[in-house]
Amino acid sequence: QSCLSRQQLLAAIRQMQQLLKGQETRFSEGLRAVRSRLSTIHASLAKAAPEPPAASCPALQAPADGRKFGTKYLVDHEVHFACNPGFQLLGSSTRMCQANGSWTGQEPRCAEISECSSSPCQNGGTCLEGLNHFKCLCPPQWTGTTCQYQAQTAPPAWSVTDDPAFSRQPRCAQIAQTQQCSCDPGFHMSGTASSGICQDLNECEVYQQEGGHRLCAHACVNIPGSFRCSCPAGYVLLGDGKSCEDIDECSLSQDNCTSGSTCINTGGGFQCVTPQCPPAAGNISYVKTSPFQCERNPCPMESRSCHQAPKTISFHYLPLPSKLQTPAPLFRMATAAAPGRPGPDSLRFGIAGGNNRGHFVVQRSDRHTGELLLVQSLQGPRTIHVDVDMAEYLDRVFQTKHLSKITLFVSAYEF
């Protein structure tokens, strides 16, 4: 086989170089086209992709003349609002942080309640509006905070004159040619020095007048020279002679609750309760697992409404005094993971039903606990119902819900 000459070899090398150069040019052009196409796809995807959800919402402030409950502004967290006494809330009492970084509801504000709107002045008195209070201008023959007392001439209203048992002869002595007379404690001198008599001082009436201290927790009974306190039925007078303590009829077996019902002690009495599970509805049914709790029966896999229904329903009964000072914590809900199973990473608490819902708010006290607060005072006697639910979420997906049905027995008295 003959070898290529020098000229033939150089020609072959030049031909190979031209071929490689052409291949390199086509490869570079193809690579640039691929890069351009990838850039176009990346730009279109970036434009179409939604913005990542906001991690929190702007801070909220308490309204003027009001209060705010809740200090966390993360997604799914709630903030609650209430007004000070003498003001009413306008706007939303609860606002929740949404995934887009905005709050639900409307900005709350507190509007002053007219103190004279209820016409508190009696017997022709004129009401004057003040800052969180009112004042009555009374006709000449009437007196008192609301013109409720008839103005007295001598003897005063707190002097008992129509009962001989409430009169005493004074103790008199001649001192330096002058007769000096005095009365026993609890009596006062009425009349002249020569013909005076000691009349009982009605302590109950004196201390009932405007500005006086309260002698008794409940009722004051005037007796000659002194007074005694009494308590309403269902209460016992304590050793200080002034305070009243509730009698626990349930623990003393003084109730008349029948078999199957439970005695709940209340202020001045008791209630017999028999909590019942809700009746079956479609695929949703409950079974009573204890006197105060119901659990949902297993749901069919395809039943969304069943899975959305509360997994547990518990019943709670709380006695309260009238006009309890607010804010007052009443009830707590919490969750705990079962052994070997992951617990929820997010909880949502809310008021699910009941009457007088405006008197309450629910706030998160820690990561796994919600707290029901009384924010507007309740005057008894009355019975209040409020339902609080707790929803569990895992990776922002609803897992289950628990419902607490709370009944408040508000006493007629402030003790």
C-alpha positions in Angstrom: 0.0 0.0 0.0 1.4 3.3 -1.1 1.7 6.3 1.4 0.1 9.7 0.9 2.3 12.3 -0.4 3.0 15.4 1.6 0.7 17.5 -0.5 -2.1 15.0 -0.2 -1.7 14.8 3.6 -1.9 18.6 4.0 -5.0 18.7 1.8 -6.7 16.0 3.9 -5.9 17.9 7.1 -7.3 21.2 5.8 -10.4 19.4 4.7 -10.8 17.9 8.2 -10.3 21.3 9.8 -13.0 22.9 7.6 -15.4 20.0 8.5 -14.7 20.4 12.3 -15.2 24.2 12.0 -18.5 23.8 10.4 -19.6 21.3 13.0 -18.5 23.7 15.8 -20.4 26.6 14.2 -23.6 24.5 14.0 -23.2 23.3 17.6 -22.7 26.8 18.9 -25.8 28.1 17.1 -27.8 25.2 18.5 -26.5 25.8 22.0 -27.5 29.5 21.7 -31.0 28.5 20.6 -31.4 26.1 23.5 -30.3 28.7 26.0 -32.6 31.3 24.5 -35.5 28.9 24.7 -34.8 28.0 28.3 -34.6 31.7 29.2 -38.0 32.3 27.6 -39.6 29.3 29.4 -38.1 30.4 32.8 -39.4 34.0 32.3 -42.9 32.8 31.5 -42.9 30.4 34.5 -41.7 33.1 36.9 -44.4 35.5 35.7 -47.1 32.9 36.1 -46.0 31.6 39.5 -48.0 33.0 42.4 -46.2 35.1 45.0 -45.3 33.2 48.1 -47.8 33.6 50.9 -47.1 36.3 53.4 -45.8 35.0 56.8 -47.6 37.7 58.8 -50.0 40.6 58.7 -49.4 44.3 59.7 -49.6 45.0 63.5 -53.0 46.0 64.8 -53.7 48.6 67.5 -56.4 48.6 70.2 -59.2 51.1 69.4 -59.4 54.3 71.4 -61.4 53.5 74.6 -61.0 49.8 74.0 -58.7 46.8 74.4 -57.0 44.3 72.1 -56.6 40.6 72.9 -53.8 38.8 71.0 -50.3 39.8 70.1 -49.4 37.4 67.3 -49.9 38.5 63.7 -49.0 35.3 61.9 -51.2 33.6 59.3 -54.3 32.0 60.7 -53.9 33.8 64.1 -56.8 35.8 65.4 -56.9 39.2 67.3 -60.0 40.2 69.3 -61.3 43.6 70.4 -63.6 44.9 73.2 -64.6 48.3 74.4 -64.3 49.8 77.9 -67.4 50.2 80.0 -69.5 53.0 78.6 -68.6 52.3 75.0 -70.0 50.0 72.3 -67.9 48.2 69.6 -68.5 49.2 66.0 -66.8 47.1 63.3 -65.3 43.6 63.7 -64.8 42.1 67.2 -62.5 39.4 65.7 -60.0 39.7 62.8 -57.9 36.8 61.4 -54.6 37.1 59.5 -55.0 35.7 55.9 -52.4 34.0 53.7 -52.2 37.1 51.5 -51.0 39.3 54.4 -54.3 41.1 55.0 -56.8 41.0 57.9 -60.4 39.9 57.7 -63.2 42.1 58.8 -63.4 45.8 59.4 -61.3 48.1 61.6 -63.0 48.3 65.0 -63.8 51.5 66.9 -65.5 52.3 70.2 -68.4 54.7 70.3 -69.5 56.3 73.5 -72.9 55.0 74.9 -75.2 57.8 76.0 -75.5 57.5 79.8 -78.8 59.4 79.7 -80.4 57.3 77.0 -82.0 55.0 79.6 -83.6 58.0 81.4 -82.1 57.1 84.8 -83.3 60.2 86.7 -86.6 59.6 88.5 -89.4 61.9 89.8 -88.9 64.6 87.2 -85.1 64.9 87.5 -83.0 66.2 84.6 -80.1 64.1 83.3 -76.8 65.7 82.6 -74.3 63.8 80.4 -70.7 63.4 81.7 -67.6 61.4 80.8 -68.6 57.8 81.5 -71.2 59.0 84.0 -74.3 61.1 84.4 -75.7 63.5 87.1 -79.3 64.1 87.9 -80.6 67.6 88.8 -83.4 66.9 91.2 -86.6 68.9 92.0 -86.5 70.5 95.4 -88.5 67.8 97.1 -86.3 64.9 95.9 -82.7 63.9 96.4 -80.3 61.0 95.8 -78.1 59.9 92.8 -81.2 59.3 90.6 -83.7 61.5 92.6 -85.0 58.3 94.2 -85.3 59.6 97.8 -87.8 62.2 99.0 -86.1 65.1 100.7 -86.7 65.0 104.5 -87.1 67.6 107.1 -86.5 66.9 110.8 -86.5 64.2 112.0 -84.0 62.8 109.4 -84.8 59.6 107.3 -82.4 57.5 109.4 -84.1 58.3 112.6 -86.7 55.7 113.8 -89.5 57.6 115.6 -92.6 55.5 115.1 -91.7 52.5 117.3 -91.2 52.8 121.1 -88.7 49.9 121.0 -86.4 52.2 119.1 -86.4 55.0 121.8 -84.5 55.4 125.0 -84.4 57.9 127.8 -81.2 59.9 127.7 -78.6 59.8 130.5 -78.4 63.2 132.0 -76.1 64.8 134.6 -75.9 68.3 136.2 -72.6 69.8 135.4 -71.8 73.4 136.4 -75.5 74.3 136.8 -76.1 72.9 133.3 -77.9 69.7 132.5 -75.8 67.5 130.1 -77.6 64.6 128.4 -76.2 61.8 126.2 -77.4 58.7 124.4 -76.1 55.2 124.1 -74.2 54.1 121.0 -76.5 53.6 118.1 -78.9 56.4 119.3 -79.0 60.1 118.8 -80.6 63.0 120.7 -83.9 64.3 119.4 -85.7 67.3 120.9 -84.6 69.9 123.4 -82.3 69.3 126.3 -85.2 69.5 128.8 -87.5 67.2 126.9 -85.2 65.3 124.6 -85.3 61.6 123.9 -82.8 59.2 122.4 -84.0 57.9 119.0 -82.4 54.9 117.2 -79.9 55.7 114.5 -80.8 53.6 111.4 -77.3 52.6 110.3 -78.7 50.8 107.3 -80.3 54.0 106.0 -77.2 56.1 106.7 -74.8 53.8 104.8 -77.2 53.3 102.0 -77.1 57.0 101.1 -74.8 58.3 98.4 -71.1 58.0 99.3 -71.6 55.7 102.3 -69.8 52.4 102.6 -71.6 49.1 102.3 -72.4 47.6 105.7 -73.6 44.1 104.5 -72.9 42.0 101.5 -76.6 41.5 101.0 -79.4 42.9 103.3 -79.0 45.2 106.3 -81.6 44.9 109.1 -81.9 47.7 111.6 -82.3 46.8 115.2 -82.4 49.1 118.3 -79.0 50.6 118.7 -77.3 48.6 116.0 -77.9 46.5 112.9 -77.5 42.9 111.6 -76.8 41.5 108.2 -78.8 38.8 106.5 -78.2 36.6 103.4 -80.5 35.4 100.7 -81.8 31.8 100.5 -79.0 29.4 99.5 -76.3 31.4 101.4 -75.0 31.4 104.9 -73.7 34.4 106.9 -70.0 34.1 107.7 -68.3 34.8 111.0 -67.6 38.4 110.2 -71.3 39.0 110.4 -71.4 40.8 107.0 -70.3 38.4 104.2 -72.4 35.7 102.6 -71.1 32.3 101.4 -72.9 30.0 99.0 -74.3 26.7 100.3 -73.1 23.7 98.1 -76.3 21.8 98.0 -74.8 19.1 95.7 -71.9 18.2 98.1 -74.3 18.2 101.0 -76.8 16.0 99.2 -79.5 18.7 99.6 -80.5 18.5 95.9 -83.5 16.7 94.4 -81.8 15.6 91.1 -83.1 12.3 89.8 -81.0 9.3 88.7 -79.3 9.9 85.4 -78.9 13.6 86.0 -76.0 15.5 87.6 -76.2 18.2 90.3 -74.4 21.4 89.5 -74.0 23.9 92.3 -74.9 27.5 91.5 -75.0 30.8 93.4 -77.8 30.3 95.9 -79.1 27.0 94.5 -78.4 24.2 92.1 -79.2 22.8 88.7 -79.9 19.3 87.6 -78.4 18.7 84.1 -78.5 15.8 81.7 -76.3 16.5 78.7 -77.4 14.8 75.5 -75.5 14.0 72.3 -76.9 15.6 69.1 -79.3 13.3 67.2 -78.0 11.4 64.2 -78.1 13.3 60.9 -77.1 11.5 57.7 -73.7 9.9 58.2 -73.0 11.9 61.4 -73.8 10.2 64.7 -72.4 10.3 68.2 -72.1 8.0 71.2 -71.9 9.1 74.8 -68.5 8.1 76.3 -68.9 9.8 79.7 -71.6 11.9 81.5 -70.1 15.1 79.9 -68.7 14.0 76.6 -69.8 12.6 73.2 -67.6 11.1 70.5 -68.4 10.9 66.8 -68.8 7.4 65.3 -66.4 6.5 62.4 -67.1 8.4 59.2 -67.4 6.8 55.7 -64.3 7.7 53.7 -66.3 9.7 51.1 -68.4 11.7 53.6 -66.8 15.2 53.8 -69.6 16.6 56.0 -69.0 13.8 58.5 -65.2 14.6 58.7 -66.0 18.3 59.1 -68.3 17.6 62.1 -66.8 17.8 65.6 -64.9 14.7 66.6 -65.7 15.3 70.3 -68.4 17.3 72.0 -67.9 18.1 75.7 -70.2 19.9 78.2 -69.1 22.3 80.9 -71.1 24.1 83.6 -69.8 27.2 85.4 -71.4 29.2 88.2 -70.6 33.0 88.1 -71.5 35.9 90.4 -73.3 38.8 88.9 -71.3 41.8 87.6 -68.0 39.9 87.6 -65.1 42.3 86.9 -63.7 41.9 83.4 -61.7 40.8 81.6 -62.0 37.4 83.4 -60.7 34.1 82.1 -63.4 31.4 82.2 -62.3 28.3 80.3 -59.4 26.8 78.5 -59.1 24.3 75.6 -55.9 22.5 74.8 -54.7 19.6 72.6 -52.0 16.9 73.0 -50.6 14.4 70.5 -51.4 10.7 71.0 -48.4 8.5 71.7 -46.7 7.6 68.5 -48.7 10.0 66.3 -47.7 13.5 65.2 -49.8 16.2 66.7 -51.2 19.2 64.9 -48.8 22.0 64.0 -51.6 24.6 64.0 -54.7 25.2 66.0 -57.6 27.6 65.3 -60.0 28.6 68.1 -63.4 30.3 67.7 -66.8 31.0 69.2 -69.1 28.6 67.3 -72.5 29.5 68.8 -74.6 30.5 71.8 -76.5 33.5 73.0 -74.8 36.8 74.1 -71.7 36.0 72.0 -70.6 39.7 72.2 -69.7 39.2 75.9 -66.9 36.8 75.1 -63.7 36.5 73.0 -61.3 33.6 72.5 -57.6 34.2 72.4 -54.6 31.9 72.1 -52.6 31.7 75.4 -49.9 29.6 74.0 -49.2 27.4 70.9 -51.5 24.6 72.0 -54.0 26.4 74.3 -57.0 28.7 73.7 -58.7 30.7 76.4 -62.3 32.0 76.6 -62.5 35.4 78.2 -65.5 37.3 79.6 -65.0 40.9 78.3 -68.4 42.4 79.2 -69.9 42.0 82.6 -73.1 39.9 83.0 -75.9 40.8 85.4 -77.9 37.9 86.8 -79.9 36.0 87.3 -79.6 34.5 83.9 -78.3 31.5 82.0 -75.8 32.0 79.2 -74.7 29.4 76.6 -71.5 29.7 74.5 -69.9 27.1 72.2 -66.2 27.2 71.6 -64.5 25.0 68.9 -60.9 24.0 68.4 -59.8 23.0 64.8 -56.6 21.1 64.3 -54.4 21.5 61.2 -51.3 19.6 59.9 -49.3 21.2 57.1 -52.2 23.7 56.7 -54.6 20.8 56.0 -57.7 20.4 58.3 -57.5 17.3 60.4 -60.4 17.4 63.0 -62.4 19.6 65.3 -63.5 19.6 68.9 -66.5 21.4 70.4 -67.0 22.6 74.0 -70.5 23.6 75.0 -70.3 25.9 78.0 -73.3 26.9 80.2 -72.9 29.8 82.6 -75.3 30.1 85.5 -75.1 33.8 86.5 -76.2 34.4 90.1 -78.5 37.3 91.1 -75.9 38.4 93.6 -72.3 39.8 93.4 -70.9 37.3 95.9 
